[in-house]
Amino acid sequence: MNEFLSLITATLDDSLLLSNCYCRLQRELHQIYSLSELRARFPRMIAELANDTPWSVMLSSQKLSLIARQALAWIEENYRQPASVSQCAASIPVSTAYLSRLLREETGLSPIQHLQQKRLAHAKVLLQERQLTIAEIADRSGFGSPEHLFRSFRKSTGITPATYRRNMTA
């Protein structure tokens, strides 16, 4: 399994953005002792790797329209601040409804989901910096409040930001 994870992440991770996720999943694999447990956990592990895939890989691997690429680039530049779909759409310029429909058709995710994923990925990186508080991480990741970060993080990962931080350093 370690070889499999290495193979699927090696071609994606030129900038080592996935290395932390990979290391955590590798530790988790070492704690699995049965095939049934592996079968139960493996889909979530692959989903985590997919969620942590760098945006540049997604942009280059899919045939995205110019508008979709512009929207994702705008999200990449603006995720740390309060941002809305209407602001993103206005920057292109297209209607909010058209942008939402186009991104969902081309990527499978809405603009809000893209924004949320980017913020969560950034929060995961910041959680590894022990000196930052959860409130500082929420602010720097664009969540605005620790409560919003907490709810979004737990909904996405099934664990709290504090638990994630502990697991990363364990």
Backbone as CSV, one residue per row, in Angstrom:
resi,resn,N_x,N_y,N_z,CA_x,CA_y,CA_z,C_x,C_y,C_z
1,MET,0.820,-1.185,0.000,0.000,0.000,0.000,0.860,1.245,0.000
2,ASN,1.969,1.217,0.745,2.860,2.377,0.760,3.384,2.671,-0.636
3,GLU,3.719,1.614,-1.361,4.200,1.797,-2.730,3.112,2.406,-3.601
4,PHE,1.884,1.951,-3.414,0.772,2.496,-4.186,0.606,3.984,-3.909
5,LEU,0.590,4.376,-2.634,0.459,5.790,-2.296,1.621,6.601,-2.861
6,SER,2.811,6.036,-2.811,3.967,6.731,-3.376,3.809,6.947,-4.870
7,LEU,3.343,5.918,-5.557,3.168,6.032,-7.007,2.125,7.059,-7.394
8,ILE,0.992,7.062,-6.695,-0.064,7.992,-7.111,0.235,9.421,-6.687
9,THR,1.087,9.612,-5.699,1.395,10.985,-5.298,2.665,11.512,-5.946
10,ALA,3.536,10.652,-6.401,4.818,11.099,-6.947,4.650,12.020,-8.147
11,THR,3.764,11.681,-9.059,3.605,12.506,-10.244,2.844,13.786,-9.964
12,LEU,2.113,13.839,-8.875,1.336,15.025,-8.547,2.096,16.033,-7.702
13,ASP,3.097,15.579,-6.984,3.636,16.381,-5.902,5.002,16.989,-6.187
14,ASP,5.130,17.671,-7.299,6.398,18.312,-7.619,6.797,19.345,-6.574
15,SER,5.830,20.031,-5.991,6.125,21.090,-5.036,6.026,20.618,-3.583
16,LEU,5.857,19.327,-3.362,5.770,18.711,-2.038,4.562,19.178,-1.232
17,LEU,3.522,19.656,-1.892,2.327,20.087,-1.196,1.574,18.914,-0.580
18,LEU,1.709,17.737,-1.141,0.997,16.577,-0.626,1.790,15.800,0.417
19,SER,3.034,16.164,0.640,3.893,15.334,1.483,3.343,15.162,2.893
20,ASN,2.748,16.191,3.470,2.198,16.057,4.821,1.021,15.107,4.843
21,CYS,0.143,15.238,3.883,-1.000,14.330,3.789,-0.492,12.905,3.579
22,TYR,0.463,12.737,2.686,1.021,11.415,2.407,1.630,10.801,3.674
23,CYS,2.409,11.580,4.409,3.049,11.058,5.627,2.017,10.629,6.666
24,ARG,0.972,11.426,6.815,-0.077,11.075,7.766,-0.782,9.795,7.343
25,LEU,-1.088,9.680,6.051,-1.748,8.472,5.557,-0.831,7.262,5.655
26,GLN,0.447,7.472,5.460,1.408,6.379,5.586,1.436,5.865,7.034
27,ARG,1.426,6.795,8.003,1.373,6.378,9.419,0.091,5.595,9.697
28,GLU,-1.001,6.062,9.115,-2.287,5.386,9.309,-2.245,3.977,8.711
29,LEU,-1.622,3.823,7.555,-1.509,2.499,6.932,-0.749,1.520,7.814
30,HIS,0.264,2.013,8.499,1.055,1.139,9.371,0.249,0.646,10.569
31,GLN,-0.873,1.294,10.858,-1.698,0.890,11.988,-2.850,-0.016,11.571
32,ILE,-2.943,-0.326,10.284,-4.009,-1.192,9.782,-3.494,-2.630,9.737
33,TYR,-4.254,-3.526,10.363,-3.801,-4.905,10.467,-4.691,-5.912,9.756
34,SER,-5.816,-5.462,9.205,-6.681,-6.416,8.526,-7.135,-5.859,7.186
35,LEU,-7.443,-6.767,6.293,-7.908,-6.377,4.967,-9.252,-5.666,5.048
36,SER,-10.120,-6.097,5.938,-11.434,-5.440,6.059,-11.283,-4.007,6.558
37,GLU,-10.352,-3.779,7.465,-10.110,-2.429,7.950,-9.523,-1.558,6.832
38,LEU,-8.638,-2.139,6.042,-8.064,-1.420,4.911,-9.150,-1.045,3.909
39,ARG,-10.022,-1.992,3.605,-11.124,-1.720,2.675,-12.021,-0.598,3.185
40,ALA,-12.223,-0.545,4.478,-13.085,0.480,5.064,-12.432,1.859,5.014
41,ARG,-11.133,1.917,5.237,-10.439,3.214,5.324,-9.909,3.733,3.992
42,PHE,-9.619,2.848,3.066,-8.923,3.247,1.842,-9.663,4.302,1.010
43,PRO,-10.970,4.187,0.808,-11.651,5.233,0.024,-11.490,6.633,0.627
44,ARG,-11.537,6.734,1.968,-11.348,8.037,2.605,-9.926,8.546,2.391
45,MET,-8.957,7.644,2.434,-7.564,8.045,2.229,-7.367,8.617,0.823
46,ILE,-7.933,7.946,-0.153,-7.821,8.423,-1.533,-8.537,9.767,-1.679
47,ALA,-9.677,9.904,-1.029,-10.412,11.171,-1.090,-9.591,12.302,-0.478
48,GLU,-8.890,12.033,0.611,-8.037,13.057,1.229,-6.926,13.475,0.275
49,LEU,-6.307,12.499,-0.374,-5.261,12.843,-1.342,-5.831,13.680,-2.480
50,ALA,-7.012,13.310,-2.936,-7.643,14.066,-4.024,-7.959,15.488,-3.585
51,ASN,-8.440,15.644,-2.354,-8.765,16.981,-1.851,-7.527,17.845,-1.686
52,ASP,-6.395,17.227,-1.373,-5.168,17.985,-1.164,-4.343,18.164,-2.435
53,THR,-4.853,17.687,-3.554,-4.127,17.829,-4.812,-3.959,19.306,-5.144
54,PRO,-2.745,19.734,-5.481,-2.530,21.144,-5.797,-3.417,21.616,-6.945
55,TRP,-3.845,22.845,-6.855,-4.731,23.425,-7.861,-4.081,23.438,-9.232
56,SER,-2.787,23.642,-9.290,-2.114,23.683,-10.589,-2.279,22.363,-11.328
57,VAL,-2.303,21.253,-10.581,-2.510,19.944,-11.194,-3.916,19.866,-11.763
58,MET,-4.896,20.327,-10.969,-6.265,20.284,-11.432,-6.441,21.160,-12.670
59,LEU,-5.842,22.332,-12.647,-5.997,23.240,-13.780,-5.373,22.668,-15.043
60,SER,-4.258,21.998,-14.922,-3.587,21.471,-16.102,-4.137,20.125,-16.544
61,SER,-4.772,19.387,-15.618,-5.222,18.047,-15.965,-6.610,18.030,-16.584
62,GLN,-7.350,19.084,-16.432,-8.698,19.119,-16.983,-8.754,20.124,-18.120
63,LYS,-9.651,19.868,-19.021,-9.892,20.805,-20.109,-10.914,21.821,-19.628
64,LEU,-10.434,22.878,-19.010,-11.320,23.887,-18.467,-11.443,25.064,-19.419
65,SER,-12.617,25.659,-19.417,-12.835,26.856,-20.227,-12.047,28.018,-19.630
66,LEU,-11.893,29.054,-20.419,-11.189,30.248,-19.954,-11.891,30.832,-18.728
67,ILE,-13.197,30.867,-18.732,-13.944,31.421,-17.603,-13.702,30.596,-16.339
68,ALA,-13.723,29.290,-16.446,-13.475,28.433,-15.282,-12.058,28.643,-14.757
69,ARG,-11.088,28.722,-15.650,-9.700,28.967,-15.218,-9.574,30.324,-14.540
70,GLN,-10.261,31.345,-15.083,-10.223,32.669,-14.469,-10.856,32.644,-13.085
71,ALA,-11.958,31.943,-12.945,-12.630,31.856,-11.647,-11.748,31.158,-10.620
72,LEU,-11.133,30.056,-11.000,-10.256,29.334,-10.070,-9.026,30.167,-9.719
73,ALA,-8.511,30.906,-10.678,-7.374,31.791,-10.393,-7.798,32.898,-9.428
74,TRP,-9.003,33.440,-9.619,-9.505,34.476,-8.716,-9.648,33.914,-7.301
75,ILE,-10.189,32.718,-7.189,-10.330,32.080,-5.873,-8.957,31.888,-5.244
76,GLU,-8.002,31.441,-6.023,-6.627,31.235,-5.536,-6.044,32.536,-4.967
77,GLU,-6.337,33.647,-5.602,-5.787,34.935,-5.171,-6.557,35.547,-4.005
78,ASN,-7.828,35.218,-3.850,-8.682,35.934,-2.907,-9.251,35.102,-1.763
79,TYR,-8.851,33.860,-1.619,-9.474,32.995,-0.611,-9.199,33.439,0.820
80,ARG,-8.145,34.200,1.047,-7.784,34.594,2.415,-8.643,35.742,2.947
81,GLN,-9.433,36.335,2.118,-10.267,37.460,2.536,-11.737,37.116,2.326
82,PRO,-12.616,37.900,2.928,-14.036,37.645,2.664,-14.289,37.737,1.160
83,ALA,-14.830,36.697,0.606,-15.037,36.644,-0.848,-16.385,36.013,-1.133
84,SER,-16.997,36.465,-2.209,-18.297,35.916,-2.588,-18.265,35.491,-4.050
85,VAL,-19.212,34.663,-4.409,-19.331,34.215,-5.794,-19.631,35.412,-6.692
86,SER,-20.423,36.337,-6.206,-20.750,37.509,-7.037,-19.516,38.360,-7.304
87,GLN,-18.611,38.481,-6.343,-17.363,39.216,-6.579,-16.510,38.495,-7.619
88,CYS,-16.441,37.187,-7.507,-15.673,36.394,-8.475,-16.269,36.553,-9.867
89,ALA,-17.582,36.411,-9.969,-18.255,36.526,-11.266,-18.055,37.921,-11.863
90,ALA,-18.147,38.949,-11.032,-17.980,40.323,-11.509,-16.564,40.569,-12.022
91,SER,-15.586,39.886,-11.477,-14.200,40.085,-11.913,-13.928,39.497,-13.288
92,ILE,-14.800,38.613,-13.777,-14.522,37.906,-15.036,-14.950,38.688,-16.286
93,PRO,-16.005,39.296,-16.497,-17.324,39.414,-15.886,-18.342,38.470,-16.529
94,VAL,-19.045,37.759,-15.678,-20.171,36.902,-16.066,-21.189,36.950,-14.932
95,SER,-22.351,36.387,-15.162,-23.346,36.366,-14.087,-22.972,35.295,-13.065
96,THR,-23.445,35.498,-11.850,-23.196,34.551,-10.771,-23.783,33.180,-11.100
97,ALA,-24.983,33.170,-11.638,-25.639,31.903,-11.978,-24.858,31.155,-13.055
98,TYR,-24.406,31.886,-14.074,-23.648,31.245,-15.152,-22.331,30.674,-14.617
99,LEU,-21.633,31.437,-13.798,-20.365,30.971,-13.244,-20.579,29.722,-12.390
100,SER,-21.592,29.746,-11.565,-21.881,28.585,-10.707,-22.175,27.345,-11.542
101,ARG,-23.012,27.498,-12.551,-23.374,26.374,-13.420,-22.143,25.866,-14.185
102,LEU,-21.347,26.781,-14.726,-20.174,26.398,-15.505,-19.146,25.641,-14.659
103,LEU,-18.830,26.167,-13.483,-17.843,25.484,-12.629,-18.343,24.110,-12.199
104,ARG,-19.615,24.024,-11.862,-20.155,22.724,-11.454,-20.085,21.723,-12.607
105,GLU,-20.398,22.164,-13.826,-20.346,21.272,-14.989,-18.921,20.840,-15.302
106,GLU,-17.975,21.773,-15.210,-16.603,21.470,-15.626,-15.745,20.822,-14.544
107,THR,-16.030,21.115,-13.274,-15.177,20.584,-12.206,-15.921,19.688,-11.222
108,GLY,-17.255,19.743,-11.258,-18.033,18.963,-10.315,-18.264,19.661,-8.985
109,LEU,-17.687,20.851,-8.825,-17.839,21.600,-7.582,-18.353,23.002,-7.872
110,SER,-19.092,23.549,-6.928,-19.568,24.927,-7.051,-18.432,25.892,-6.696
111,PRO,-18.578,27.161,-7.023,-17.548,28.141,-6.623,-17.338,28.165,-5.105
112,ILE,-18.419,28.064,-4.353,-18.311,28.055,-2.885,-17.515,26.835,-2.420
113,GLN,-17.748,25.686,-3.026,-17.004,24.480,-2.650,-15.520,24.621,-2.990
114,HIS,-15.211,25.232,-4.126,-13.808,25.481,-4.470,-13.158,26.398,-3.444
115,LEU,-13.865,27.457,-3.089,-13.356,28.408,-2.101,-13.140,27.710,-0.760
116,GLN,-14.091,26.912,-0.360,-13.994,26.180,0.907,-12.808,25.218,0.898
117,GLN,-12.624,24.480,-0.190,-11.505,23.542,-0.280,-10.168,24.268,-0.194
118,LYS,-10.068,25.389,-0.858,-8.818,26.157,-0.830,-8.544,26.647,0.582
119,ARG,-9.569,27.153,1.250,-9.392,27.635,2.626,-9.005,26.497,3.563
120,LEU,-9.651,25.347,3.405,-9.327,24.203,4.257,-7.904,23.712,4.020
121,ALA,-7.474,23.665,2.782,-6.106,23.236,2.473,-5.096,24.181,3.114
122,HIS,-5.374,25.480,3.043,-4.476,26.457,3.655,-4.482,26.322,5.178
123,ALA,-5.657,26.110,5.754,-5.751,25.924,7.204,-4.950,24.705,7.647
124,LYS,-4.986,23.628,6.866,-4.220,22.427,7.207,-2.721,22.717,7.247
125,VAL,-2.256,23.510,6.302,-0.840,23.887,6.296,-0.519,24.718,7.535
126,LEU,-1.370,25.699,7.841,-1.134,26.565,8.992,-1.247,25.828,10.317
127,LEU,-2.064,24.796,10.382,-2.202,24.030,11.624,-0.902,23.340,12.020
128,GLN,-0.020,23.160,11.084,1.263,22.535,11.393,2.222,23.506,12.068
129,GLU,1.915,24.785,11.987,2.715,25.800,12.661,2.185,25.959,14.074
130,ARG,2.850,25.361,15.010,2.361,25.276,16.395,2.159,26.643,17.048
131,GLN,2.849,27.673,16.591,2.763,28.963,17.258,1.478,29.727,16.936
132,LEU,0.741,29.332,15.904,-0.481,30.025,15.535,-1.684,29.474,16.301
133,THR,-2.536,30.379,16.764,-3.768,29.949,17.426,-4.802,29.591,16.362
134,ILE,-5.850,28.905,16.788,-6.941,28.548,15.873,-7.589,29.821,15.327
135,ALA,-7.723,30.840,16.153,-8.304,32.114,15.704,-7.433,32.757,14.618
136,GLU,-6.122,32.729,14.790,-5.218,33.289,13.775,-5.304,32.485,12.477
137,ILE,-5.392,31.179,12.600,-5.502,30.323,11.419,-6.812,30.589,10.691
138,ALA,-7.892,30.729,11.440,-9.194,31.037,10.837,-9.113,32.348,10.063
139,ASP,-8.505,33.347,10.649,-8.381,34.652,10.003,-7.493,34.578,8.757
140,ARG,-6.363,33.927,8.858,-5.416,33.845,7.731,-5.919,32.950,6.601
141,SER,-6.858,32.072,6.907,-7.394,31.163,5.889,-8.671,31.687,5.253
142,GLY,-9.166,32.810,5.738,-10.355,33.405,5.152,-11.661,32.957,5.772
143,PHE,-11.616,32.230,6.883,-12.845,31.760,7.505,-13.543,32.847,8.316
144,GLY,-12.784,33.799,8.802,-13.388,34.907,9.526,-13.561,34.674,11.009
145,SER,-13.894,33.459,11.399,-14.049,33.163,12.828,-13.583,31.738,13.108
146,PRO,-13.125,31.508,14.340,-12.732,30.141,14.712,-13.898,29.158,14.622
147,GLU,-15.100,29.634,14.903,-16.277,28.768,14.851,-16.544,28.279,13.431
148,HIS,-16.419,29.198,12.465,-16.638,28.827,11.064,-15.571,27.819,10.618
149,LEU,-14.319,28.065,10.996,-13.242,27.120,10.682,-13.548,25.762,11.308
150,PHE,-13.930,25.766,12.579,-14.212,24.528,13.291,-15.308,23.726,12.593
151,ARG,-16.440,24.381,12.289,-17.559,23.682,11.641,-17.160,23.143,10.267
152,SER,-16.504,23.981,9.467,-16.117,23.577,8.114,-15.095,22.452,8.149
153,PHE,-14.133,22.562,9.052,-13.071,21.561,9.151,-13.652,20.218,9.573
154,ARG,-14.505,20.243,10.586,-15.081,18.995,11.074,-16.011,18.368,10.043
155,LYS,-16.757,19.186,9.329,-17.642,18.662,8.286,-16.828,18.002,7.168
156,SER,-15.701,18.604,6.824,-14.880,18.094,5.730,-14.040,16.879,6.118
157,THR,-13.442,16.921,7.308,-12.480,15.882,7.686,-12.991,14.892,8.720
158,GLY,-14.049,15.280,9.434,-14.551,14.414,10.494,-13.846,14.613,11.823
159,ILE,-12.854,15.504,11.860,-12.135,15.794,13.103,-12.028,17.307,13.270
160,THR,-11.686,17.733,14.472,-11.533,19.160,14.737,-10.149,19.630,14.291
161,PRO,-9.970,20.938,14.110,-8.633,21.440,13.776,-7.586,21.073,14.834
162,ALA,-7.966,21.115,16.100,-7.021,20.767,17.163,-6.604,19.297,17.085
163,THR,-7.545,18.411,16.794,-7.228,16.995,16.642,-6.322,16.786,15.444
164,TYR,-6.610,17.483,14.360,-5.760,17.395,13.169,-4.343,17.828,13.520
165,ARG,-4.211,18.917,14.241,-2.873,19.421,14.639,-2.147,18.378,15.471
166,ARG,-2.848,17.788,16.447,-2.213,16.755,17.279,-1.768,15.559,16.428
167,ASN,-2.618,15.134,15.497,-2.283,13.987,14.644,-1.086,14.270,13.742
168,MET,-0.934,15.504,13.340,0.181,15.862,12.450,1.501,15.828,13.193
169,THR,1.484,16.088,14.474,2.726,16.118,15.233,2.987,14.805,15.962
170,ALA,2.013,13.902,15.910,2.174,12.607,16.617,3.094,11.689,15.849
